Amino acid sequence: MAKEKTAHSIFVIDDDTFLLDMYALKFTEEGFQVSTSAGTLEALEKLRGGAAPEIILVDLVTPAMDGFAFLEQLHKENLVPNTLIIILSNLGQQDDINRALKLGAAGYIIKASNTPTEVVNRVIEELKKCEKK
């Protein structure tokens, strides 16, 4: 078995507070340090204020500023150049997936097709891929 490492930090952004709490619980159970935000504008303020998570898990459909605009702003301000960004959304069209990946997302998870436990496992897989690079 792999030796224990420092907990990874993840920032989960979703306007559905029920899902937000569910994901926070599941990631905490897996040893992650979890921060949450119910919106992308609030998330930007936290990142501008110095939050530096290893992973951002963000929904694309959020009020005020959608996830695509959030990704664009992250890059414009160079807020998290070394952060693994993974999309968690019900937008499953190939155009949406391609757009998110082009904007810097490393992975894309469709909410409706994955349980919270599966989401955690997919994030861990993406993290392992990045650690091998």
Backbone as JSON, one array per atom type, in Angstrom:
{
  "sequence": "MAKEKTAHSIFVIDDDTFLLDMYALKFTEEGFQVSTSAGTLEALEKLRGGAAPEIILVDLVTPAMDGFAFLEQLHKENLVPNTLIIILSNLGQQDDINRALKLGAAGYIIKASNTPTEVVNRVIEELKKCEKK",
  "N": [[0.84, -1.19, 0.0], [0.41, 2.29, -0.68], [2.45, 4.82, 0.83], [1.33, 7.1, 3.38], [0.46, 10.44, 2.56], [0.59, 14.03, 2.74], [-2.58, 15.54, 3.09], [-4.51, 16.17, 0.2], [-5.64, 19.24, -1.21], [-8.83, 20.43, -2.04], [-11.1, 22.42, -3.87], [-14.39, 22.86, -4.05], [-16.94, 23.83, -6.18], [-20.21, 24.65, -6.53], [-23.56, 25.48, -7.17], [-25.65, 24.07, -6.13], [-26.45, 23.42, -3.06], [-26.99, 21.11, -1.6], [-25.72, 19.05, -3.07], [-23.15, 20.12, -2.96], [-22.54, 19.94, -0.21], [-22.64, 17.15, -0.01], [-20.54, 16.29, -1.71], [-18.42, 17.53, -0.38], [-18.43, 16.11, 2.04], [-17.85, 13.48, 1.11], [-15.29, 13.83, -0.06], [-13.87, 14.67, 2.2], [-14.04, 12.37, 3.77], [-12.29, 10.82, 2.34], [-9.9, 11.89, 3.0], [-9.21, 14.39, 2.04], [-8.5, 17.92, 2.21], [-11.0, 20.14, 2.34], [-12.52, 22.87, 0.69], [-15.3, 24.97, 0.05], [-17.62, 26.54, -2.21], [-20.57, 28.24, -3.05], [-20.89, 29.48, -5.42], [-19.43, 30.84, -8.43], [-18.51, 33.5, -8.45], [-18.07, 34.08, -5.74], [-16.14, 32.14, -5.33], [-14.04, 33.09, -6.96], [-13.35, 35.39, -5.5], [-12.34, 34.21, -3.15], [-10.12, 32.9, -4.22], [-8.67, 35.06, -5.22], [-8.09, 36.15, -2.81], [-6.1, 34.57, -1.84], [-6.47, 31.82, -1.55], [-5.29, 28.64, -2.41], [-5.84, 26.0, -3.8], [-5.04, 22.55, -4.57], [-6.65, 21.25, -6.33], [-9.46, 22.12, -8.28], [-12.85, 21.65, -8.41], [-15.45, 22.21, -10.41], [-18.74, 23.3, -11.24], [-20.42, 23.87, -14.35], [-22.81, 25.15, -14.84], [-23.88, 27.73, -13.3], [-25.3, 30.4, -11.36], [-25.04, 33.96, -12.07], [-22.18, 33.94, -12.93], [-21.14, 31.76, -15.33], [-19.51, 28.51, -15.49], [-17.73, 28.4, -17.66], [-17.04, 31.11, -18.11], [-15.87, 31.52, -15.65], [-13.59, 29.85, -15.84], [-12.26, 31.2, -17.91], [-11.73, 33.63, -16.59], [-10.06, 32.78, -14.52], [-7.76, 32.13, -15.96], [-7.18, 34.57, -17.22], [-6.51, 36.18, -15.05], [-4.49, 34.69, -14.05], [-4.73, 33.11, -11.72], [-4.57, 30.51, -10.61], [-2.29, 28.88, -11.62], [-1.06, 26.36, -11.33], [-2.96, 24.56, -10.59], [-5.07, 21.74, -10.64], [-7.8, 21.5, -12.63], [-11.07, 20.41, -12.7], [-14.05, 19.67, -14.33], [-17.37, 19.41, -13.22], [-20.35, 18.6, -14.23], [-23.71, 18.7, -15.6], [-23.87, 19.26, -18.21], [-23.42, 17.63, -21.02], [-22.76, 17.59, -23.69], [-20.59, 17.11, -26.47], [-19.43, 19.44, -27.5], [-19.51, 21.17, -25.29], [-17.81, 19.83, -23.53], [-15.4, 19.84, -25.01], [-14.96, 22.6, -25.15], [-14.57, 23.28, -22.43], [-12.25, 21.8, -21.88], [-10.5, 23.03, -23.63], [-10.34, 25.49, -22.41], [-8.75, 24.96, -20.3], [-9.42, 22.97, -18.45], [-8.62, 19.9, -16.89], [-10.0, 17.6, -16.7], [-13.27, 16.09, -17.09], [-16.34, 15.53, -15.71], [-19.46, 14.04, -15.81], [-22.2, 14.85, -13.99], [-24.73, 13.49, -13.67], [-24.15, 10.94, -14.44], [-22.5, 9.83, -12.57], [-21.99, 8.72, -9.25], [-21.55, 10.41, -6.06], [-19.38, 9.1, -4.77], [-18.12, 7.91, -6.97], [-17.36, 10.21, -8.31], [-15.42, 11.23, -6.56], [-13.53, 9.17, -6.83], [-12.87, 9.46, -9.55], [-11.67, 11.99, -9.52], [-9.45, 11.45, -7.94], [-8.14, 9.68, -9.69], [-7.5, 11.48, -11.8], [-5.79, 13.16, -10.43], [-3.68, 11.41, -9.84], [-2.75, 10.93, -12.44], [-1.67, 13.44, -13.05], [0.33, 13.64, -11.13], [2.13, 11.79, -12.04], [3.26, 13.0, -14.18]],
  "CA": [[0.0, 0.0, 0.0], [1.19, 3.53, -0.76], [2.61, 5.5, 2.12], [0.46, 8.26, 3.58], [1.0, 11.73, 2.2], [-0.2, 15.15, 3.22], [-3.88, 15.6, 2.44], [-4.66, 17.05, -0.95], [-6.68, 20.25, -1.0], [-9.77, 20.56, -3.15], [-12.06, 23.51, -3.77], [-15.58, 22.41, -4.77], [-17.8, 24.97, -6.49], [-21.48, 24.2, -7.09], [-24.65, 26.26, -6.59], [-26.57, 23.15, -5.47], [-25.82, 23.25, -1.75], [-27.1, 19.71, -1.18], [-24.6, 18.34, -3.7], [-21.92, 20.7, -2.44], [-22.3, 19.29, 1.08], [-22.39, 15.72, -0.25], [-19.17, 16.15, -2.23], [-17.49, 17.91, 0.7], [-18.38, 14.97, 2.96], [-17.16, 12.34, 0.47], [-13.86, 14.14, -0.18], [-13.31, 14.68, 3.56], [-13.9, 10.97, 4.15], [-11.11, 10.28, 1.63], [-8.7, 12.53, 3.52], [-8.94, 15.68, 1.4], [-8.84, 19.18, 2.87], [-12.05, 20.63, 1.45], [-13.11, 24.21, 0.75], [-16.45, 24.99, -0.84], [-18.23, 27.8, -2.57], [-21.85, 28.04, -3.72], [-20.92, 30.25, -6.66], [-18.13, 31.14, -9.03], [-18.04, 34.83, -8.05], [-17.51, 33.89, -4.39], [-14.92, 31.35, -5.5], [-13.0, 34.0, -7.46], [-12.91, 36.23, -4.39], [-11.5, 33.39, -2.27], [-8.85, 32.66, -4.91], [-7.96, 36.34, -5.22], [-7.67, 36.38, -1.43], [-4.97, 33.74, -1.5], [-6.74, 30.39, -1.55], [-4.47, 27.98, -3.43], [-6.08, 24.56, -3.76], [-4.39, 21.71, -5.59], [-7.68, 20.82, -7.27], [-10.75, 22.81, -8.29], [-13.94, 20.89, -9.02], [-16.41, 23.3, -10.64], [-19.9, 23.1, -12.1], [-20.47, 24.86, -15.43], [-24.07, 25.87, -14.81], [-23.99, 28.45, -12.04], [-25.84, 31.75, -11.59], [-24.14, 35.13, -12.1], [-21.07, 33.69, -13.85], [-21.08, 30.32, -15.58], [-18.2, 27.89, -15.33], [-16.85, 28.77, -18.77], [-16.53, 32.44, -17.81], [-14.99, 31.33, -14.49], [-12.31, 29.34, -16.35], [-11.62, 32.3, -18.63], [-11.24, 34.6, -15.61], [-8.9, 32.17, -13.84], [-6.58, 32.25, -16.83], [-6.92, 35.99, -17.43], [-5.84, 36.7, -13.86], [-3.44, 33.73, -13.68], [-4.95, 32.88, -10.3], [-4.21, 29.15, -10.15], [-1.59, 28.27, -12.76], [-0.64, 24.98, -11.09], [-4.08, 23.84, -10.0], [-5.78, 20.79, -11.48], [-9.2, 21.92, -12.72], [-11.94, 19.35, -13.2], [-15.43, 20.11, -14.47], [-18.42, 18.5, -12.76], [-21.52, 19.26, -14.8], [-24.67, 17.9, -16.35], [-23.71, 19.56, -19.63], [-22.67, 16.48, -21.52], [-22.53, 17.66, -25.13], [-19.18, 17.11, -26.8], [-18.99, 20.83, -27.66], [-19.27, 21.71, -23.95], [-16.61, 19.15, -23.02], [-14.24, 20.37, -25.74], [-14.76, 24.01, -24.75], [-13.99, 23.29, -21.09], [-10.87, 21.31, -21.96], [-9.73, 24.08, -24.31], [-10.16, 26.57, -21.45], [-7.79, 24.57, -19.28], [-9.82, 21.88, -17.56], [-7.86, 18.66, -17.1], [-10.94, 16.49, -16.74], [-14.68, 16.45, -17.22], [-17.18, 14.49, -15.13], [-20.88, 14.34, -15.95], [-22.83, 14.61, -12.69], [-25.82, 12.53, -13.69], [-23.61, 9.61, -14.74], [-21.56, 9.42, -11.53], [-22.36, 8.93, -7.86], [-20.51, 11.17, -5.38], [-18.2, 8.25, -4.56], [-17.45, 7.78, -8.27], [-16.74, 11.51, -8.58], [-14.18, 11.25, -5.76], [-12.57, 8.25, -7.46], [-12.41, 10.06, -10.8], [-10.75, 13.08, -9.17], [-8.21, 10.79, -7.51], [-7.48, 9.2, -10.92], [-6.92, 12.64, -12.49], [-4.67, 13.61, -9.6], [-2.57, 10.46, -10.05], [-2.2, 11.19, -13.78], [-0.86, 14.66, -12.97], [1.5, 13.38, -10.3], [3.08, 10.99, -12.83], [3.89, 13.87, -15.2]],
  "C": [[0.88, 1.25, 0.0], [1.3, 4.18, 0.61], [1.75, 6.75, 2.17], [1.18, 9.55, 3.21], [0.13, 12.81, 2.83], [-1.51, 15.18, 2.43], [-3.85, 16.57, 1.26], [-5.76, 18.04, -0.67], [-7.53, 20.38, -2.26], [-10.76, 21.67, -2.84], [-13.24, 23.12, -4.66], [-16.53, 23.59, -4.94], [-19.06, 24.46, -7.19], [-22.59, 24.99, -6.41], [-25.71, 25.38, -5.92], [-25.95, 22.79, -4.12], [-25.94, 21.83, -1.21], [-25.94, 18.9, -1.76], [-23.26, 18.83, -3.18], [-21.56, 20.05, -1.1], [-21.97, 17.81, 0.92], [-20.96, 15.49, -0.74], [-18.15, 16.49, -1.16], [-17.33, 16.74, 1.68], [-17.58, 13.82, 2.36], [-15.66, 12.61, 0.33], [-13.18, 14.16, 1.19], [-13.08, 13.25, 4.04], [-12.68, 10.32, 3.5], [-9.82, 10.99, 2.02], [-8.34, 13.86, 2.87], [-9.23, 16.82, 2.37], [-9.79, 19.87, 1.9], [-12.45, 22.07, 1.75], [-14.27, 24.19, -0.23], [-16.89, 26.41, -1.12], [-19.51, 27.49, -3.34], [-21.96, 28.84, -5.02], [-19.53, 30.6, -7.15], [-17.61, 32.52, -8.65], [-17.42, 34.78, -6.66], [-16.19, 33.13, -4.47], [-13.76, 32.23, -5.99], [-12.46, 34.87, -6.34], [-12.0, 35.46, -3.44], [-10.14, 33.14, -2.91], [-8.02, 33.94, -4.98], [-7.41, 36.66, -3.84], [-6.56, 35.45, -0.97], [-5.22, 32.26, -1.4], [-5.96, 29.75, -2.69], [-4.66, 26.47, -3.37], [-5.29, 23.82, -4.82], [-5.36, 21.36, -6.71], [-8.89, 21.75, -7.14], [-11.72, 21.92, -9.04], [-15.09, 21.88, -9.17], [-17.52, 22.88, -11.6], [-19.87, 24.18, -13.18], [-21.73, 25.71, -15.38], [-24.25, 26.47, -13.42], [-24.55, 29.85, -12.32], [-24.73, 32.81, -11.57], [-23.0, 34.95, -13.09], [-20.98, 32.18, -14.08], [-19.65, 29.81, -15.49], [-17.22, 28.21, -16.45], [-16.22, 30.14, -18.51], [-15.57, 32.39, -16.62], [-13.61, 30.84, -14.95], [-11.55, 30.43, -17.09], [-11.0, 33.31, -17.67], [-10.03, 34.06, -14.85], [-7.64, 32.37, -14.66], [-6.2, 33.71, -17.06], [-6.13, 36.58, -16.27], [-4.69, 35.81, -13.39], [-3.51, 33.38, -12.19], [-4.44, 31.53, -9.8], [-3.46, 28.39, -11.26], [-1.21, 26.8, -12.56], [-1.73, 24.11, -10.48], [-4.74, 22.95, -11.04], [-7.26, 21.19, -11.47], [-10.0, 20.81, -13.39], [-13.36, 19.88, -13.21], [-16.35, 19.0, -13.96], [-19.73, 19.13, -13.18], [-22.48, 18.26, -15.43], [-24.67, 18.26, -17.83], [-22.83, 18.48, -20.23], [-22.43, 16.48, -23.02], [-21.03, 17.75, -25.4], [-18.62, 18.52, -26.97], [-18.67, 21.46, -26.31], [-17.99, 21.13, -23.36], [-15.36, 19.73, -23.68], [-13.93, 21.8, -25.33], [-14.1, 24.09, -23.38], [-12.54, 22.83, -21.11], [-9.97, 22.35, -22.62], [-9.43, 25.25, -23.37], [-9.29, 26.17, -20.26], [-8.2, 23.48, -18.31], [-9.03, 20.63, -17.91], [-8.78, 17.46, -17.22], [-12.36, 17.0, -16.76], [-15.51, 15.28, -16.72], [-18.64, 14.92, -15.28], [-21.58, 13.89, -14.67], [-23.82, 13.45, -12.72], [-25.35, 11.09, -13.92], [-22.71, 9.06, -13.64], [-22.11, 9.7, -10.14], [-21.28, 9.8, -7.21], [-19.24, 10.36, -5.13], [-17.42, 8.08, -5.86], [-16.76, 9.09, -8.65], [-15.41, 11.61, -7.84], [-13.13, 10.36, -6.42], [-12.02, 8.8, -8.76], [-11.41, 11.19, -10.54], [-9.42, 12.49, -8.73], [-7.44, 10.25, -8.72], [-6.81, 10.35, -11.66], [-5.71, 13.16, -11.73], [-3.46, 12.71, -9.79], [-1.93, 10.66, -11.42], [-1.26, 12.39, -13.75], [0.41, 14.44, -12.17], [2.55, 12.57, -11.05], [3.83, 11.84, -13.84], [5.11, 14.56, -14.65]]
}
